[in-house]
Amino acid sequence: MNPLLKDAQKAGERVGLKSDKIVIRGGKPLRGEVSVRGAKNLVTKAMVASLLGETESLLRDVPDISDVEVVRNLLEVHGVSVTSPEPGELLLDPRNVKSAHFAEIDAFAGSSRIPILFCGPLLHQLGEAFIPDLGGCRIGDRPINFHLDALRFMGATVDKGYEGIHLTAPHGLRGANIELPYPSVGATEQVLLSGVRARGVTELKNAAIEPEIMDLIAVLQKMGAIISVEPNRVILIEGVDSLRGYTHRAIFDRNEAASWASAALATRGDIMVKGAKQQELMTFLNVFRKVGGAFDVEEDGIRFYHPGTPLKPVVVETDVHPGFMTDWQQPLVVALTQAEGTSVVHETVYENRFGFTEALIEMGADIVVHKQGIESITRRVPRRPLEQAAVITGPTPLHGADVHVPDLRGGFSHLIAALAADGESTISNVGIISRGYEHFIDKLQMLGADFDVEG
């Protein structure tokens, strides 16, 4: 079975979807309150970081999502004890870390790309690491060469075989001067997790500086690491001999917060997102306001709502932080189908992230994808060879359709479109959405969505 399909089915079972389908009757505004917990893009990496400690770690605000379950299983096959003292907490004890058989790693990893980040900690603890064939969402190639090159610079030997990639560093990793060709979040995490216990100093140029990266640095500093964030995307890591465990509350999930905001806009609704914070969402909030959405920043969250006036078209360029996140554009595109005029979204981060628009077009949206991107004298983000652009003309009424979810963010966008559309939609493969959206079925019920779970 295709690993992505198998993962989606398992995820569907976790959220009570026996057939991995839901039937949505759209056209009803979403109204109410939802809460967001720790960011998937931090929590899973902080779990991996626990491997580096000599004592147990306590991670708080952990969401109940399938990606967390994947990492938990991978940690456990490597000898880490993982328990939950309270709901939303994980206690991780790495004192009996061991090597795992490739078949176990492969079985639990599924299509997840998280095993690549185990390499640095395992090389420090055991002198070796194994990576199976890596999958992930269908949004582009997402090569791991940045990761492997960084590990080679730090002294690891990389051997590729038919089962996967075997890495060794019998004498440990050493500090290195590394410059990334692109400020990749994953590669930056790799260098951080590998450099904190390497011999000497690691200088990383062109590093990613997303809030989740800063939160991971905070985790590592609590463990005893010495990490300096310098100007112009430079991170200095002074290796230390040992690290201890940490106690940490994860940063909130910016992607989930922005997704619910877009859902409020597309359905002409009103959603209070508890746990969302202004500072980490400033770029999104600016675009949300330009489109015509309204929001109120409160102490315990942000209220997002449609003010009742026509939505306006915008031009958006995705970029690394502090730019507009690529994960934000997919749900926003659904709302842009209801704006009066022509919007343009330039996708510069991933080369195949507009596949989800095919279903929107079937539902009545007017979207044209330019495979080679679009030149413009007003562009602020430098063009990349792999970029694409989507031109969205609206407003166009959306109607129900049968939709198969392609990936995590695209899948949530299809949910939004079905909720905004007139008529009935059947959404299949929805289990994949639980990779990054905690209890999304329950939250839809809380917001008054009209749907049935097939089973």
N, C-alpha and C positions, 0 to 999 in steps of 0.2 A: 504494500500500500504506500502511496505517496506520503512522505513524512509530514508534509504540511497538512494533508487531509487527516492523517492519524492524530496529529496534535489537536486539530480543531474538534475532532470527535471526542477526545479525552476532555478537552476544555469544555465542550458542550455538556458533558455528563456532570462536570463540577458545578455548573450553574443550573442544573435541573432540566436540560434540554435533551430529551431522549432521542429526538430525531434531528436535533441541531437546526431546527427551523422555528421561526415565529411568523405569525400572520398579523400585520399591522393595518388598522383602519385609520387613515390619516386625516388631516385637515383640522385637528384639534390642538389648540395652543398648549404647550407644556407650561404648567404653573406649579410652583412649590419650592421645596428646599432639598438640596442634596449636599452631601459632605464628601470632600476629597481627602485622602490620607497621603502617605509618603509616595514620592515619585518612583515609578518603576525604574527609571533610569538612574536613580541613586540607590534605592534599596537593594537591588540585585548586586550592585558593585560593592556596597558596604558589607553584604553577606560574604562576598569573596574575600574582602579585606580581612575578615576575621581569621582567615587561614594564617595570616602573618603574625598573629599574637601568640604569646606564651601563656596567656590566661583567657578566660571566657569573656565574650562580648555580649552586650545587651542592646538590641536595636528596637526602637519604638516607632509607632505609626506605620507599621508594615501592612500594606494592603493585601487582601485575600484575592490574589490574582494567580493565574496559572504560571506566569514566568517566575514568580517567587517559589512556587512548588517545584519547578524544574531545578532551580539553584539549590533549594533545600535537599532534593534528592542527590544532586551531584556532590554536595558537601558530605552527605551521609555516607556515600560509597567511598569517599576518601577518608572516612574515620572521624568526621566531625560530628559531635552530638548536637542535635538541634531540637530544642523544646520551646514551648510557648507558655511562659509563666502566667500571662494574661492575654486576652484577645488583643491582637495588633502588636504583640511583642514576640521577639525571637531571642532566645538565649543560645549562643553559639560557642561550643567548647572544642577547640582544635588540638587539645593536648595529646590525642591519639591518632594524629593524621597519618595516613598511609597511602601507598599507591593503589590505584584501582585498575581493574582489567578493562581493556578497551571496549569489550562488549557491554559492560555495565555503563560506562560513560556514554557510549553510543545510544543505549536503550533509553537512558534518562534525558539525554540532551535533545533528542528529537530534532526539530528544525532550529532550535535555539543556537545563537552564536555566542552565548555566554562562556562556553568552555575555553575560548581563546584567552579570556582574562584570568583563568586559573593558572596560566603558564608561569608567570613571575613568582607568585607565592609558592607554587609547588616546586619550582626549581630551587628556591631558597630552602624549603623544608626538606625536600627529598632528593634534589639533584636531577630530577627528571619530570617530564609531563607529557601527556598524550592528548591530542586533539582529533576527534573524529571529523568526517566530512561535515562542513557547516552549512546550515540553511539560513532561515530568516524569512522575513516578509518578501513578497514579490514586488519589490520597488527598485530593483537595480542590482548590479553586480556586487557591490559592497565588498571589494576584495580585502583579504586579510594580509596583503603584502606589507602594509604599513606596520602591522604588529610584528610580523616575522623579521622584518628588517631591523626594527628597534631591538628585538631580542638578540639578533646576531651581533649588532653593535655592542651589546652588553656582555657578549662572550658566550652565548648559547649556541649549541650545535643543533641544526635543524635537519632532520631526515624525513623525507616524504615517502610514504608507502601506500599500498592500495587500500589499507584500512584507515589511514589518516596520517597525521604528522606526529613524529616522536621528537621531543626536545630533551637535550641533556646539558647539564652544566655542573660537572663533578667538582669543580673548584669554585663554584659560586659565580654570581654575576658581578660585573664591575661597572663603575660609572662610565658614562660616555657622553659625547657631544652629539646630539641628535636634532635634526631639523626635519620637520614633517613637510611634505610637499603640499599638504592641505591641512587645516586645523581640525583634524578628525577627532571626534569625541572619544571613540573607542580606542584609537591609538594613544591618545593622551592618557586615558585611564590605564592602558597597558604600561606606559612608561612610569606612571606614578606608582602602580602596584609592584613594579619590578625594581624601581630605583631606590625605594625607601630603605632596603636592606642590602643594596649593592655596595661594593667597596669603592669609596671615593665619591666624587660629585658627578651628578648627571645634570647636564644643561639641555633643556628641551626648548627648541625654538619653534615658532608658529604653532603654539599649543592652543587647544580649545579652552575657552574660559567660561563655558556655560555655568549657570548657578549650580547644577548638579555636580559639575567638576569641583567647584569651590566647596561644596558640601562634602565631597569625598576627601578633599584635602583637609577639611576640618576633622573628619573621622580619623585620618592617618596621623594628624598632629596630636589628637587625643591619645593615640597609641604610642607616641614618642617619636614620631618622624620630624624631620627638620626640612620644611618646604617653604620656599620663598616665591611669591608671584611677582615677577618683575614687569616693567613696562613693555609694551610691544609684543605681547604674547610669549614671553619668556618665563619658564618655570625652572627654578634651581632646586635640586633635591640632594641633600647631603646624607649619604648613607649612614645608617646606624647599625650596631651589632645585633640589637634585639628590639622587639616591640611587645607591648602588653595589649590586653583587651581594651575595649572602649564601651562607653554608654552614650547613646546618641539617639536623638529624635530626628527622623528624616525630614528633609525639605518636602513641601507639598508638591503634588503632581500638577505642574503647569499645563501639561498637555490635556489632562482630563478636564481641568478648569476651563480651558479655552474651548474644548469640545462642547461642554454644556452651554457655554456662552453663545456659541454658534447655533446650537439647537434652539435656544430661546429666540434668537433673531430669525431663524428660518421659519419657525412655527408661529411667529408673532406672539411669543410667550413671555414669561416672567419667571426667572429661576435665580434663587439665592444659592450661591455656591459657598458653603461653609468651608473654612480652611484656606481659601484662596487669598493671596496677598498681592498688593499692588506692585511692589517693587520689582518682583520677578516677572510681572506681566505687562510692564509699561509699554513695550513695543506693540504687543497685541492690543492693548487698550486704545492706543492711538489709532490703529487701523479700525478697530471696532467702532470708535466714535466717528471716524471719517465715513464709514459705510452708512451711518445713521442710527447705530445702536446706542442705547443709553445704559449707564451703569452707575451704581452708588457704592463707594468704598466704605465698608463698615469695619468695626474692630474685629469681628469674627469671620469676615468673609466679604465677598463682592456680590451684589445683586446685579444681574444682567437682564435687560428687558427691551422689548420692541416698543418704542414710544408712540407708535400709531401713525407716524409720518412716513412718506415714501423713502425707501432705501436708495442710497447713492452709489454709483460705480466707483471703483478704485483701481489703482495700479499697485501691485504688490510684488516685491522681489524677495524670495526666500534667501536666507543667508545664515551663517554661523552667528552665535551670540556676539554682540547684542542685537543682531538683525532679527527679521521675522522668521520664526522657526518653520522648517519644512513640515513638521507635524501639525502645524496650525492651519496650513493652507487647505488641506482636504475638507475638513468640516466647514471652513469659511466659504469655500467654493459653492456649497449648497445654498448658503444664504445669498451669495452674489447672483444666483439665478433669479432672485426676486428683486434685484436692484434695477432702477430705471436707467438703462444705458449700457455701455460696454465696459466691462472690467477686464483687466489683463493680469494674469498671475505668471510671473517668471519663476520657474523652479530651477534653482542653480545648485542644489545639494545632491539630489538623486536623479538618475537619468530616466527612470521609468515610473514616476509617481503620479501620472495622470491616467493610468489604466482604469481607475475607478470611475472616470467620467463617462465611460461607455454606457454604464447602467443609468447614469443621470440623463444621458441623451435619450435612451429608451423611455425614460419617464417624462420626456417633454422638454428637457433643457436644451438651450442653444449654446453649445460649447464646441469650439474648434481648437484642436491641439496641434501646435506647430512643433514637429519633431526636432527641428534644428534650432528652436528658439526664435526670438524676434529681436532684431537690432533696434535700438532707440537711443536718441541723443540725450534723453533724460535719465538713462540708466545710471544707478549709483553703485550697484554691485558688479564687479568685473565679470565679463562673460566667461563661461566655461564650455569646453568642447561638448560635454554631455548634456547641457541644459536643454530644457523644453519650455514651452509657454502655452498657456491656455487662454483663449479669448472667450469670455462669457457675456452673452447679450441677453438682457432681460427687460422687464420681467416676463417670465414664461410660466404658465400654470404647470404644475407637476401632477402626474397621474400615477396610480398604482401600477406595479409591475412585479414580475418574479425576478429576484436578484440573488446572485451567488456572491458572497463576500470574498474579495480577493486578498485582503491583508488587514492588519489591525486598524490603522487610521482610516483607510478606505472603507472598511466595514462599518465603523461608527458613522461615517459620512452617509452611507447607504441607509442606515437607521434613521438619521436625521431627515433625509430626503423622503423616506416612506412616511414619516410622521408628519411632514409638511404637505404631502401629496393628497389629492382627492382620490378616494377609492381605496381599494385593498391591495396590499403588497405582501408577497411571501418572500421572506429573507432567509436564505439557507447558508450553512457554514458559519453561523453566528458565534459558535463556540470560540473562534479565534479572537473575538472581541474581548473575551475574558482574560486574554494575555495581559491587557493593560488597563481594563476598566473594571473596577471592583463592583460586584453585585449590580451590574448595569440593568438586569431584569427587574430587580427590586426597586431601583431608582426610577426606572420608567413608570412603574406602578405608582410610586409616590408622587410623580409629576402629572398623573392623570392620563397617561397614554392609553389608547384603546387598542389592545392586542391580545392575542391568544398564543400560548406556547403549544406547539404541536407535540404529540407524544402518545 
